[in-house]
Amino acid sequence: MKALSFLSRGQVRLTGVTGLALGLALAVSAAGCSQAPGPDAAPASEAEAARDRLSDAFDALEAAGFTGIVGISQSGETLLMRGAGAADPQTGRPYGPDTQVDIGSITKSYTGMLAAQLISEGTLSAGTRLDEVFDDVPADKAGITLHQMLTHAAGLPGDVGDDLVDEDFDTFLANAFAAPLQFEPGTGYYYSNVGFSLAAAIMERVTGQTYEALLREYLMAVGIHQTGYQTVFDGDRSVHLADGRDVSEASWGGHPPNWNLTGNGGLVSTAPDMLAWRQAWSAGELISPDARDLGQTPFQDEGGGVSHYGYGLVVEDHAELGRMYWHNGGNRHFNAHWRELADHSLVLFVATDQRRLNADRVVSVLTAAWFDQPYEIPAATVSSHQRVALPDTPTGKLVEDFMAALAGDADAHRAFIEARFTPDLLTVADMDQHLSMFAQLAADFGGQPVTGFTATAT
């Protein structure tokens, strides 16, 4: 359940309404949007002005219902560290710098970082094959390399098991070896949690340490102590769901993470740790500069030529913002996003427990605020159990068709994709990937009625 269907990788452009990006919410949306006002008086410096804009944007996000934690730093100096809402709804404990959050698939960035270091120092090779590490590897997977796993080019499936079940490594490995490949290794791109778990297992075999112990060794060497799995988990500081479950229960199943999670998702961290981690990594202090540069190489086109995947991170070059590194992640309960605007030495981290103002959206708002650009924040929602009438417009018909497709089977999903996706979106991924996204969306909605929607021009 770590597919990013509700985050930026799952946003869709649909025909019938030109240039429309559609977002759906399980609540009635109040009319209008909020934009943070500028400061009343010009600050003494542009740096102070930027801080004020960030603070104003956070205020607007909080007023619109954001719940979570935000951390922003520049050149190692913290510019913003604020929480909004209750990290534990049952006790009222607020989000704050000490709140442990589930960073989801951002875990892949840590795995890619470690692998880059081990490759750079010669402990591992990017060309290390599965059959060089494990016994009885099926012929179709024997030649899969570590590099292919780290760049989602191995053809391995997204998942081969449930994050929450209590099962051992041998079960995971058997399931991974038995699963059919999406394509011949090295000939395509398919986002795979399985590949990163196998990469973590390879690192364990080569170093003789558990994945978590190896990760913690590197992190603690630069003063980062609150990131890991069960060795650092603290239920009193963890984010909780409204029903009382903490991360260990909601994301791990109430036991140590199984191998459907290890190395690809489920790490807990704090906002200060996340900023310190990325700062030390980027500076070549956490791993060597050579390892940093290796891992941040834009190896694999994700589709369309806009973004490329390095070792556990996305690399993009933006015409106005410059070079960006980032990754996001989430499950049905939590989501998070880290981003570095390398040309500006700016690092952002957001974690939240909701989807309407999810981490991707919040990062976009805060980035726009920093650069003094306009942004929109959906207004706070009002809970309702009544369905809303969809307007008799192309947009309304689009939503109606979309929801009908979600309620249907794979054939219904395929029919909607073929009829409604724009040609440019169809080329971003193959049909199996589009169908996988739809299946995840259907699971995320869980059969609940949609009582509102927002449409944003793009």
Disulfide bonds with the S-S distance in Angstrom:
none
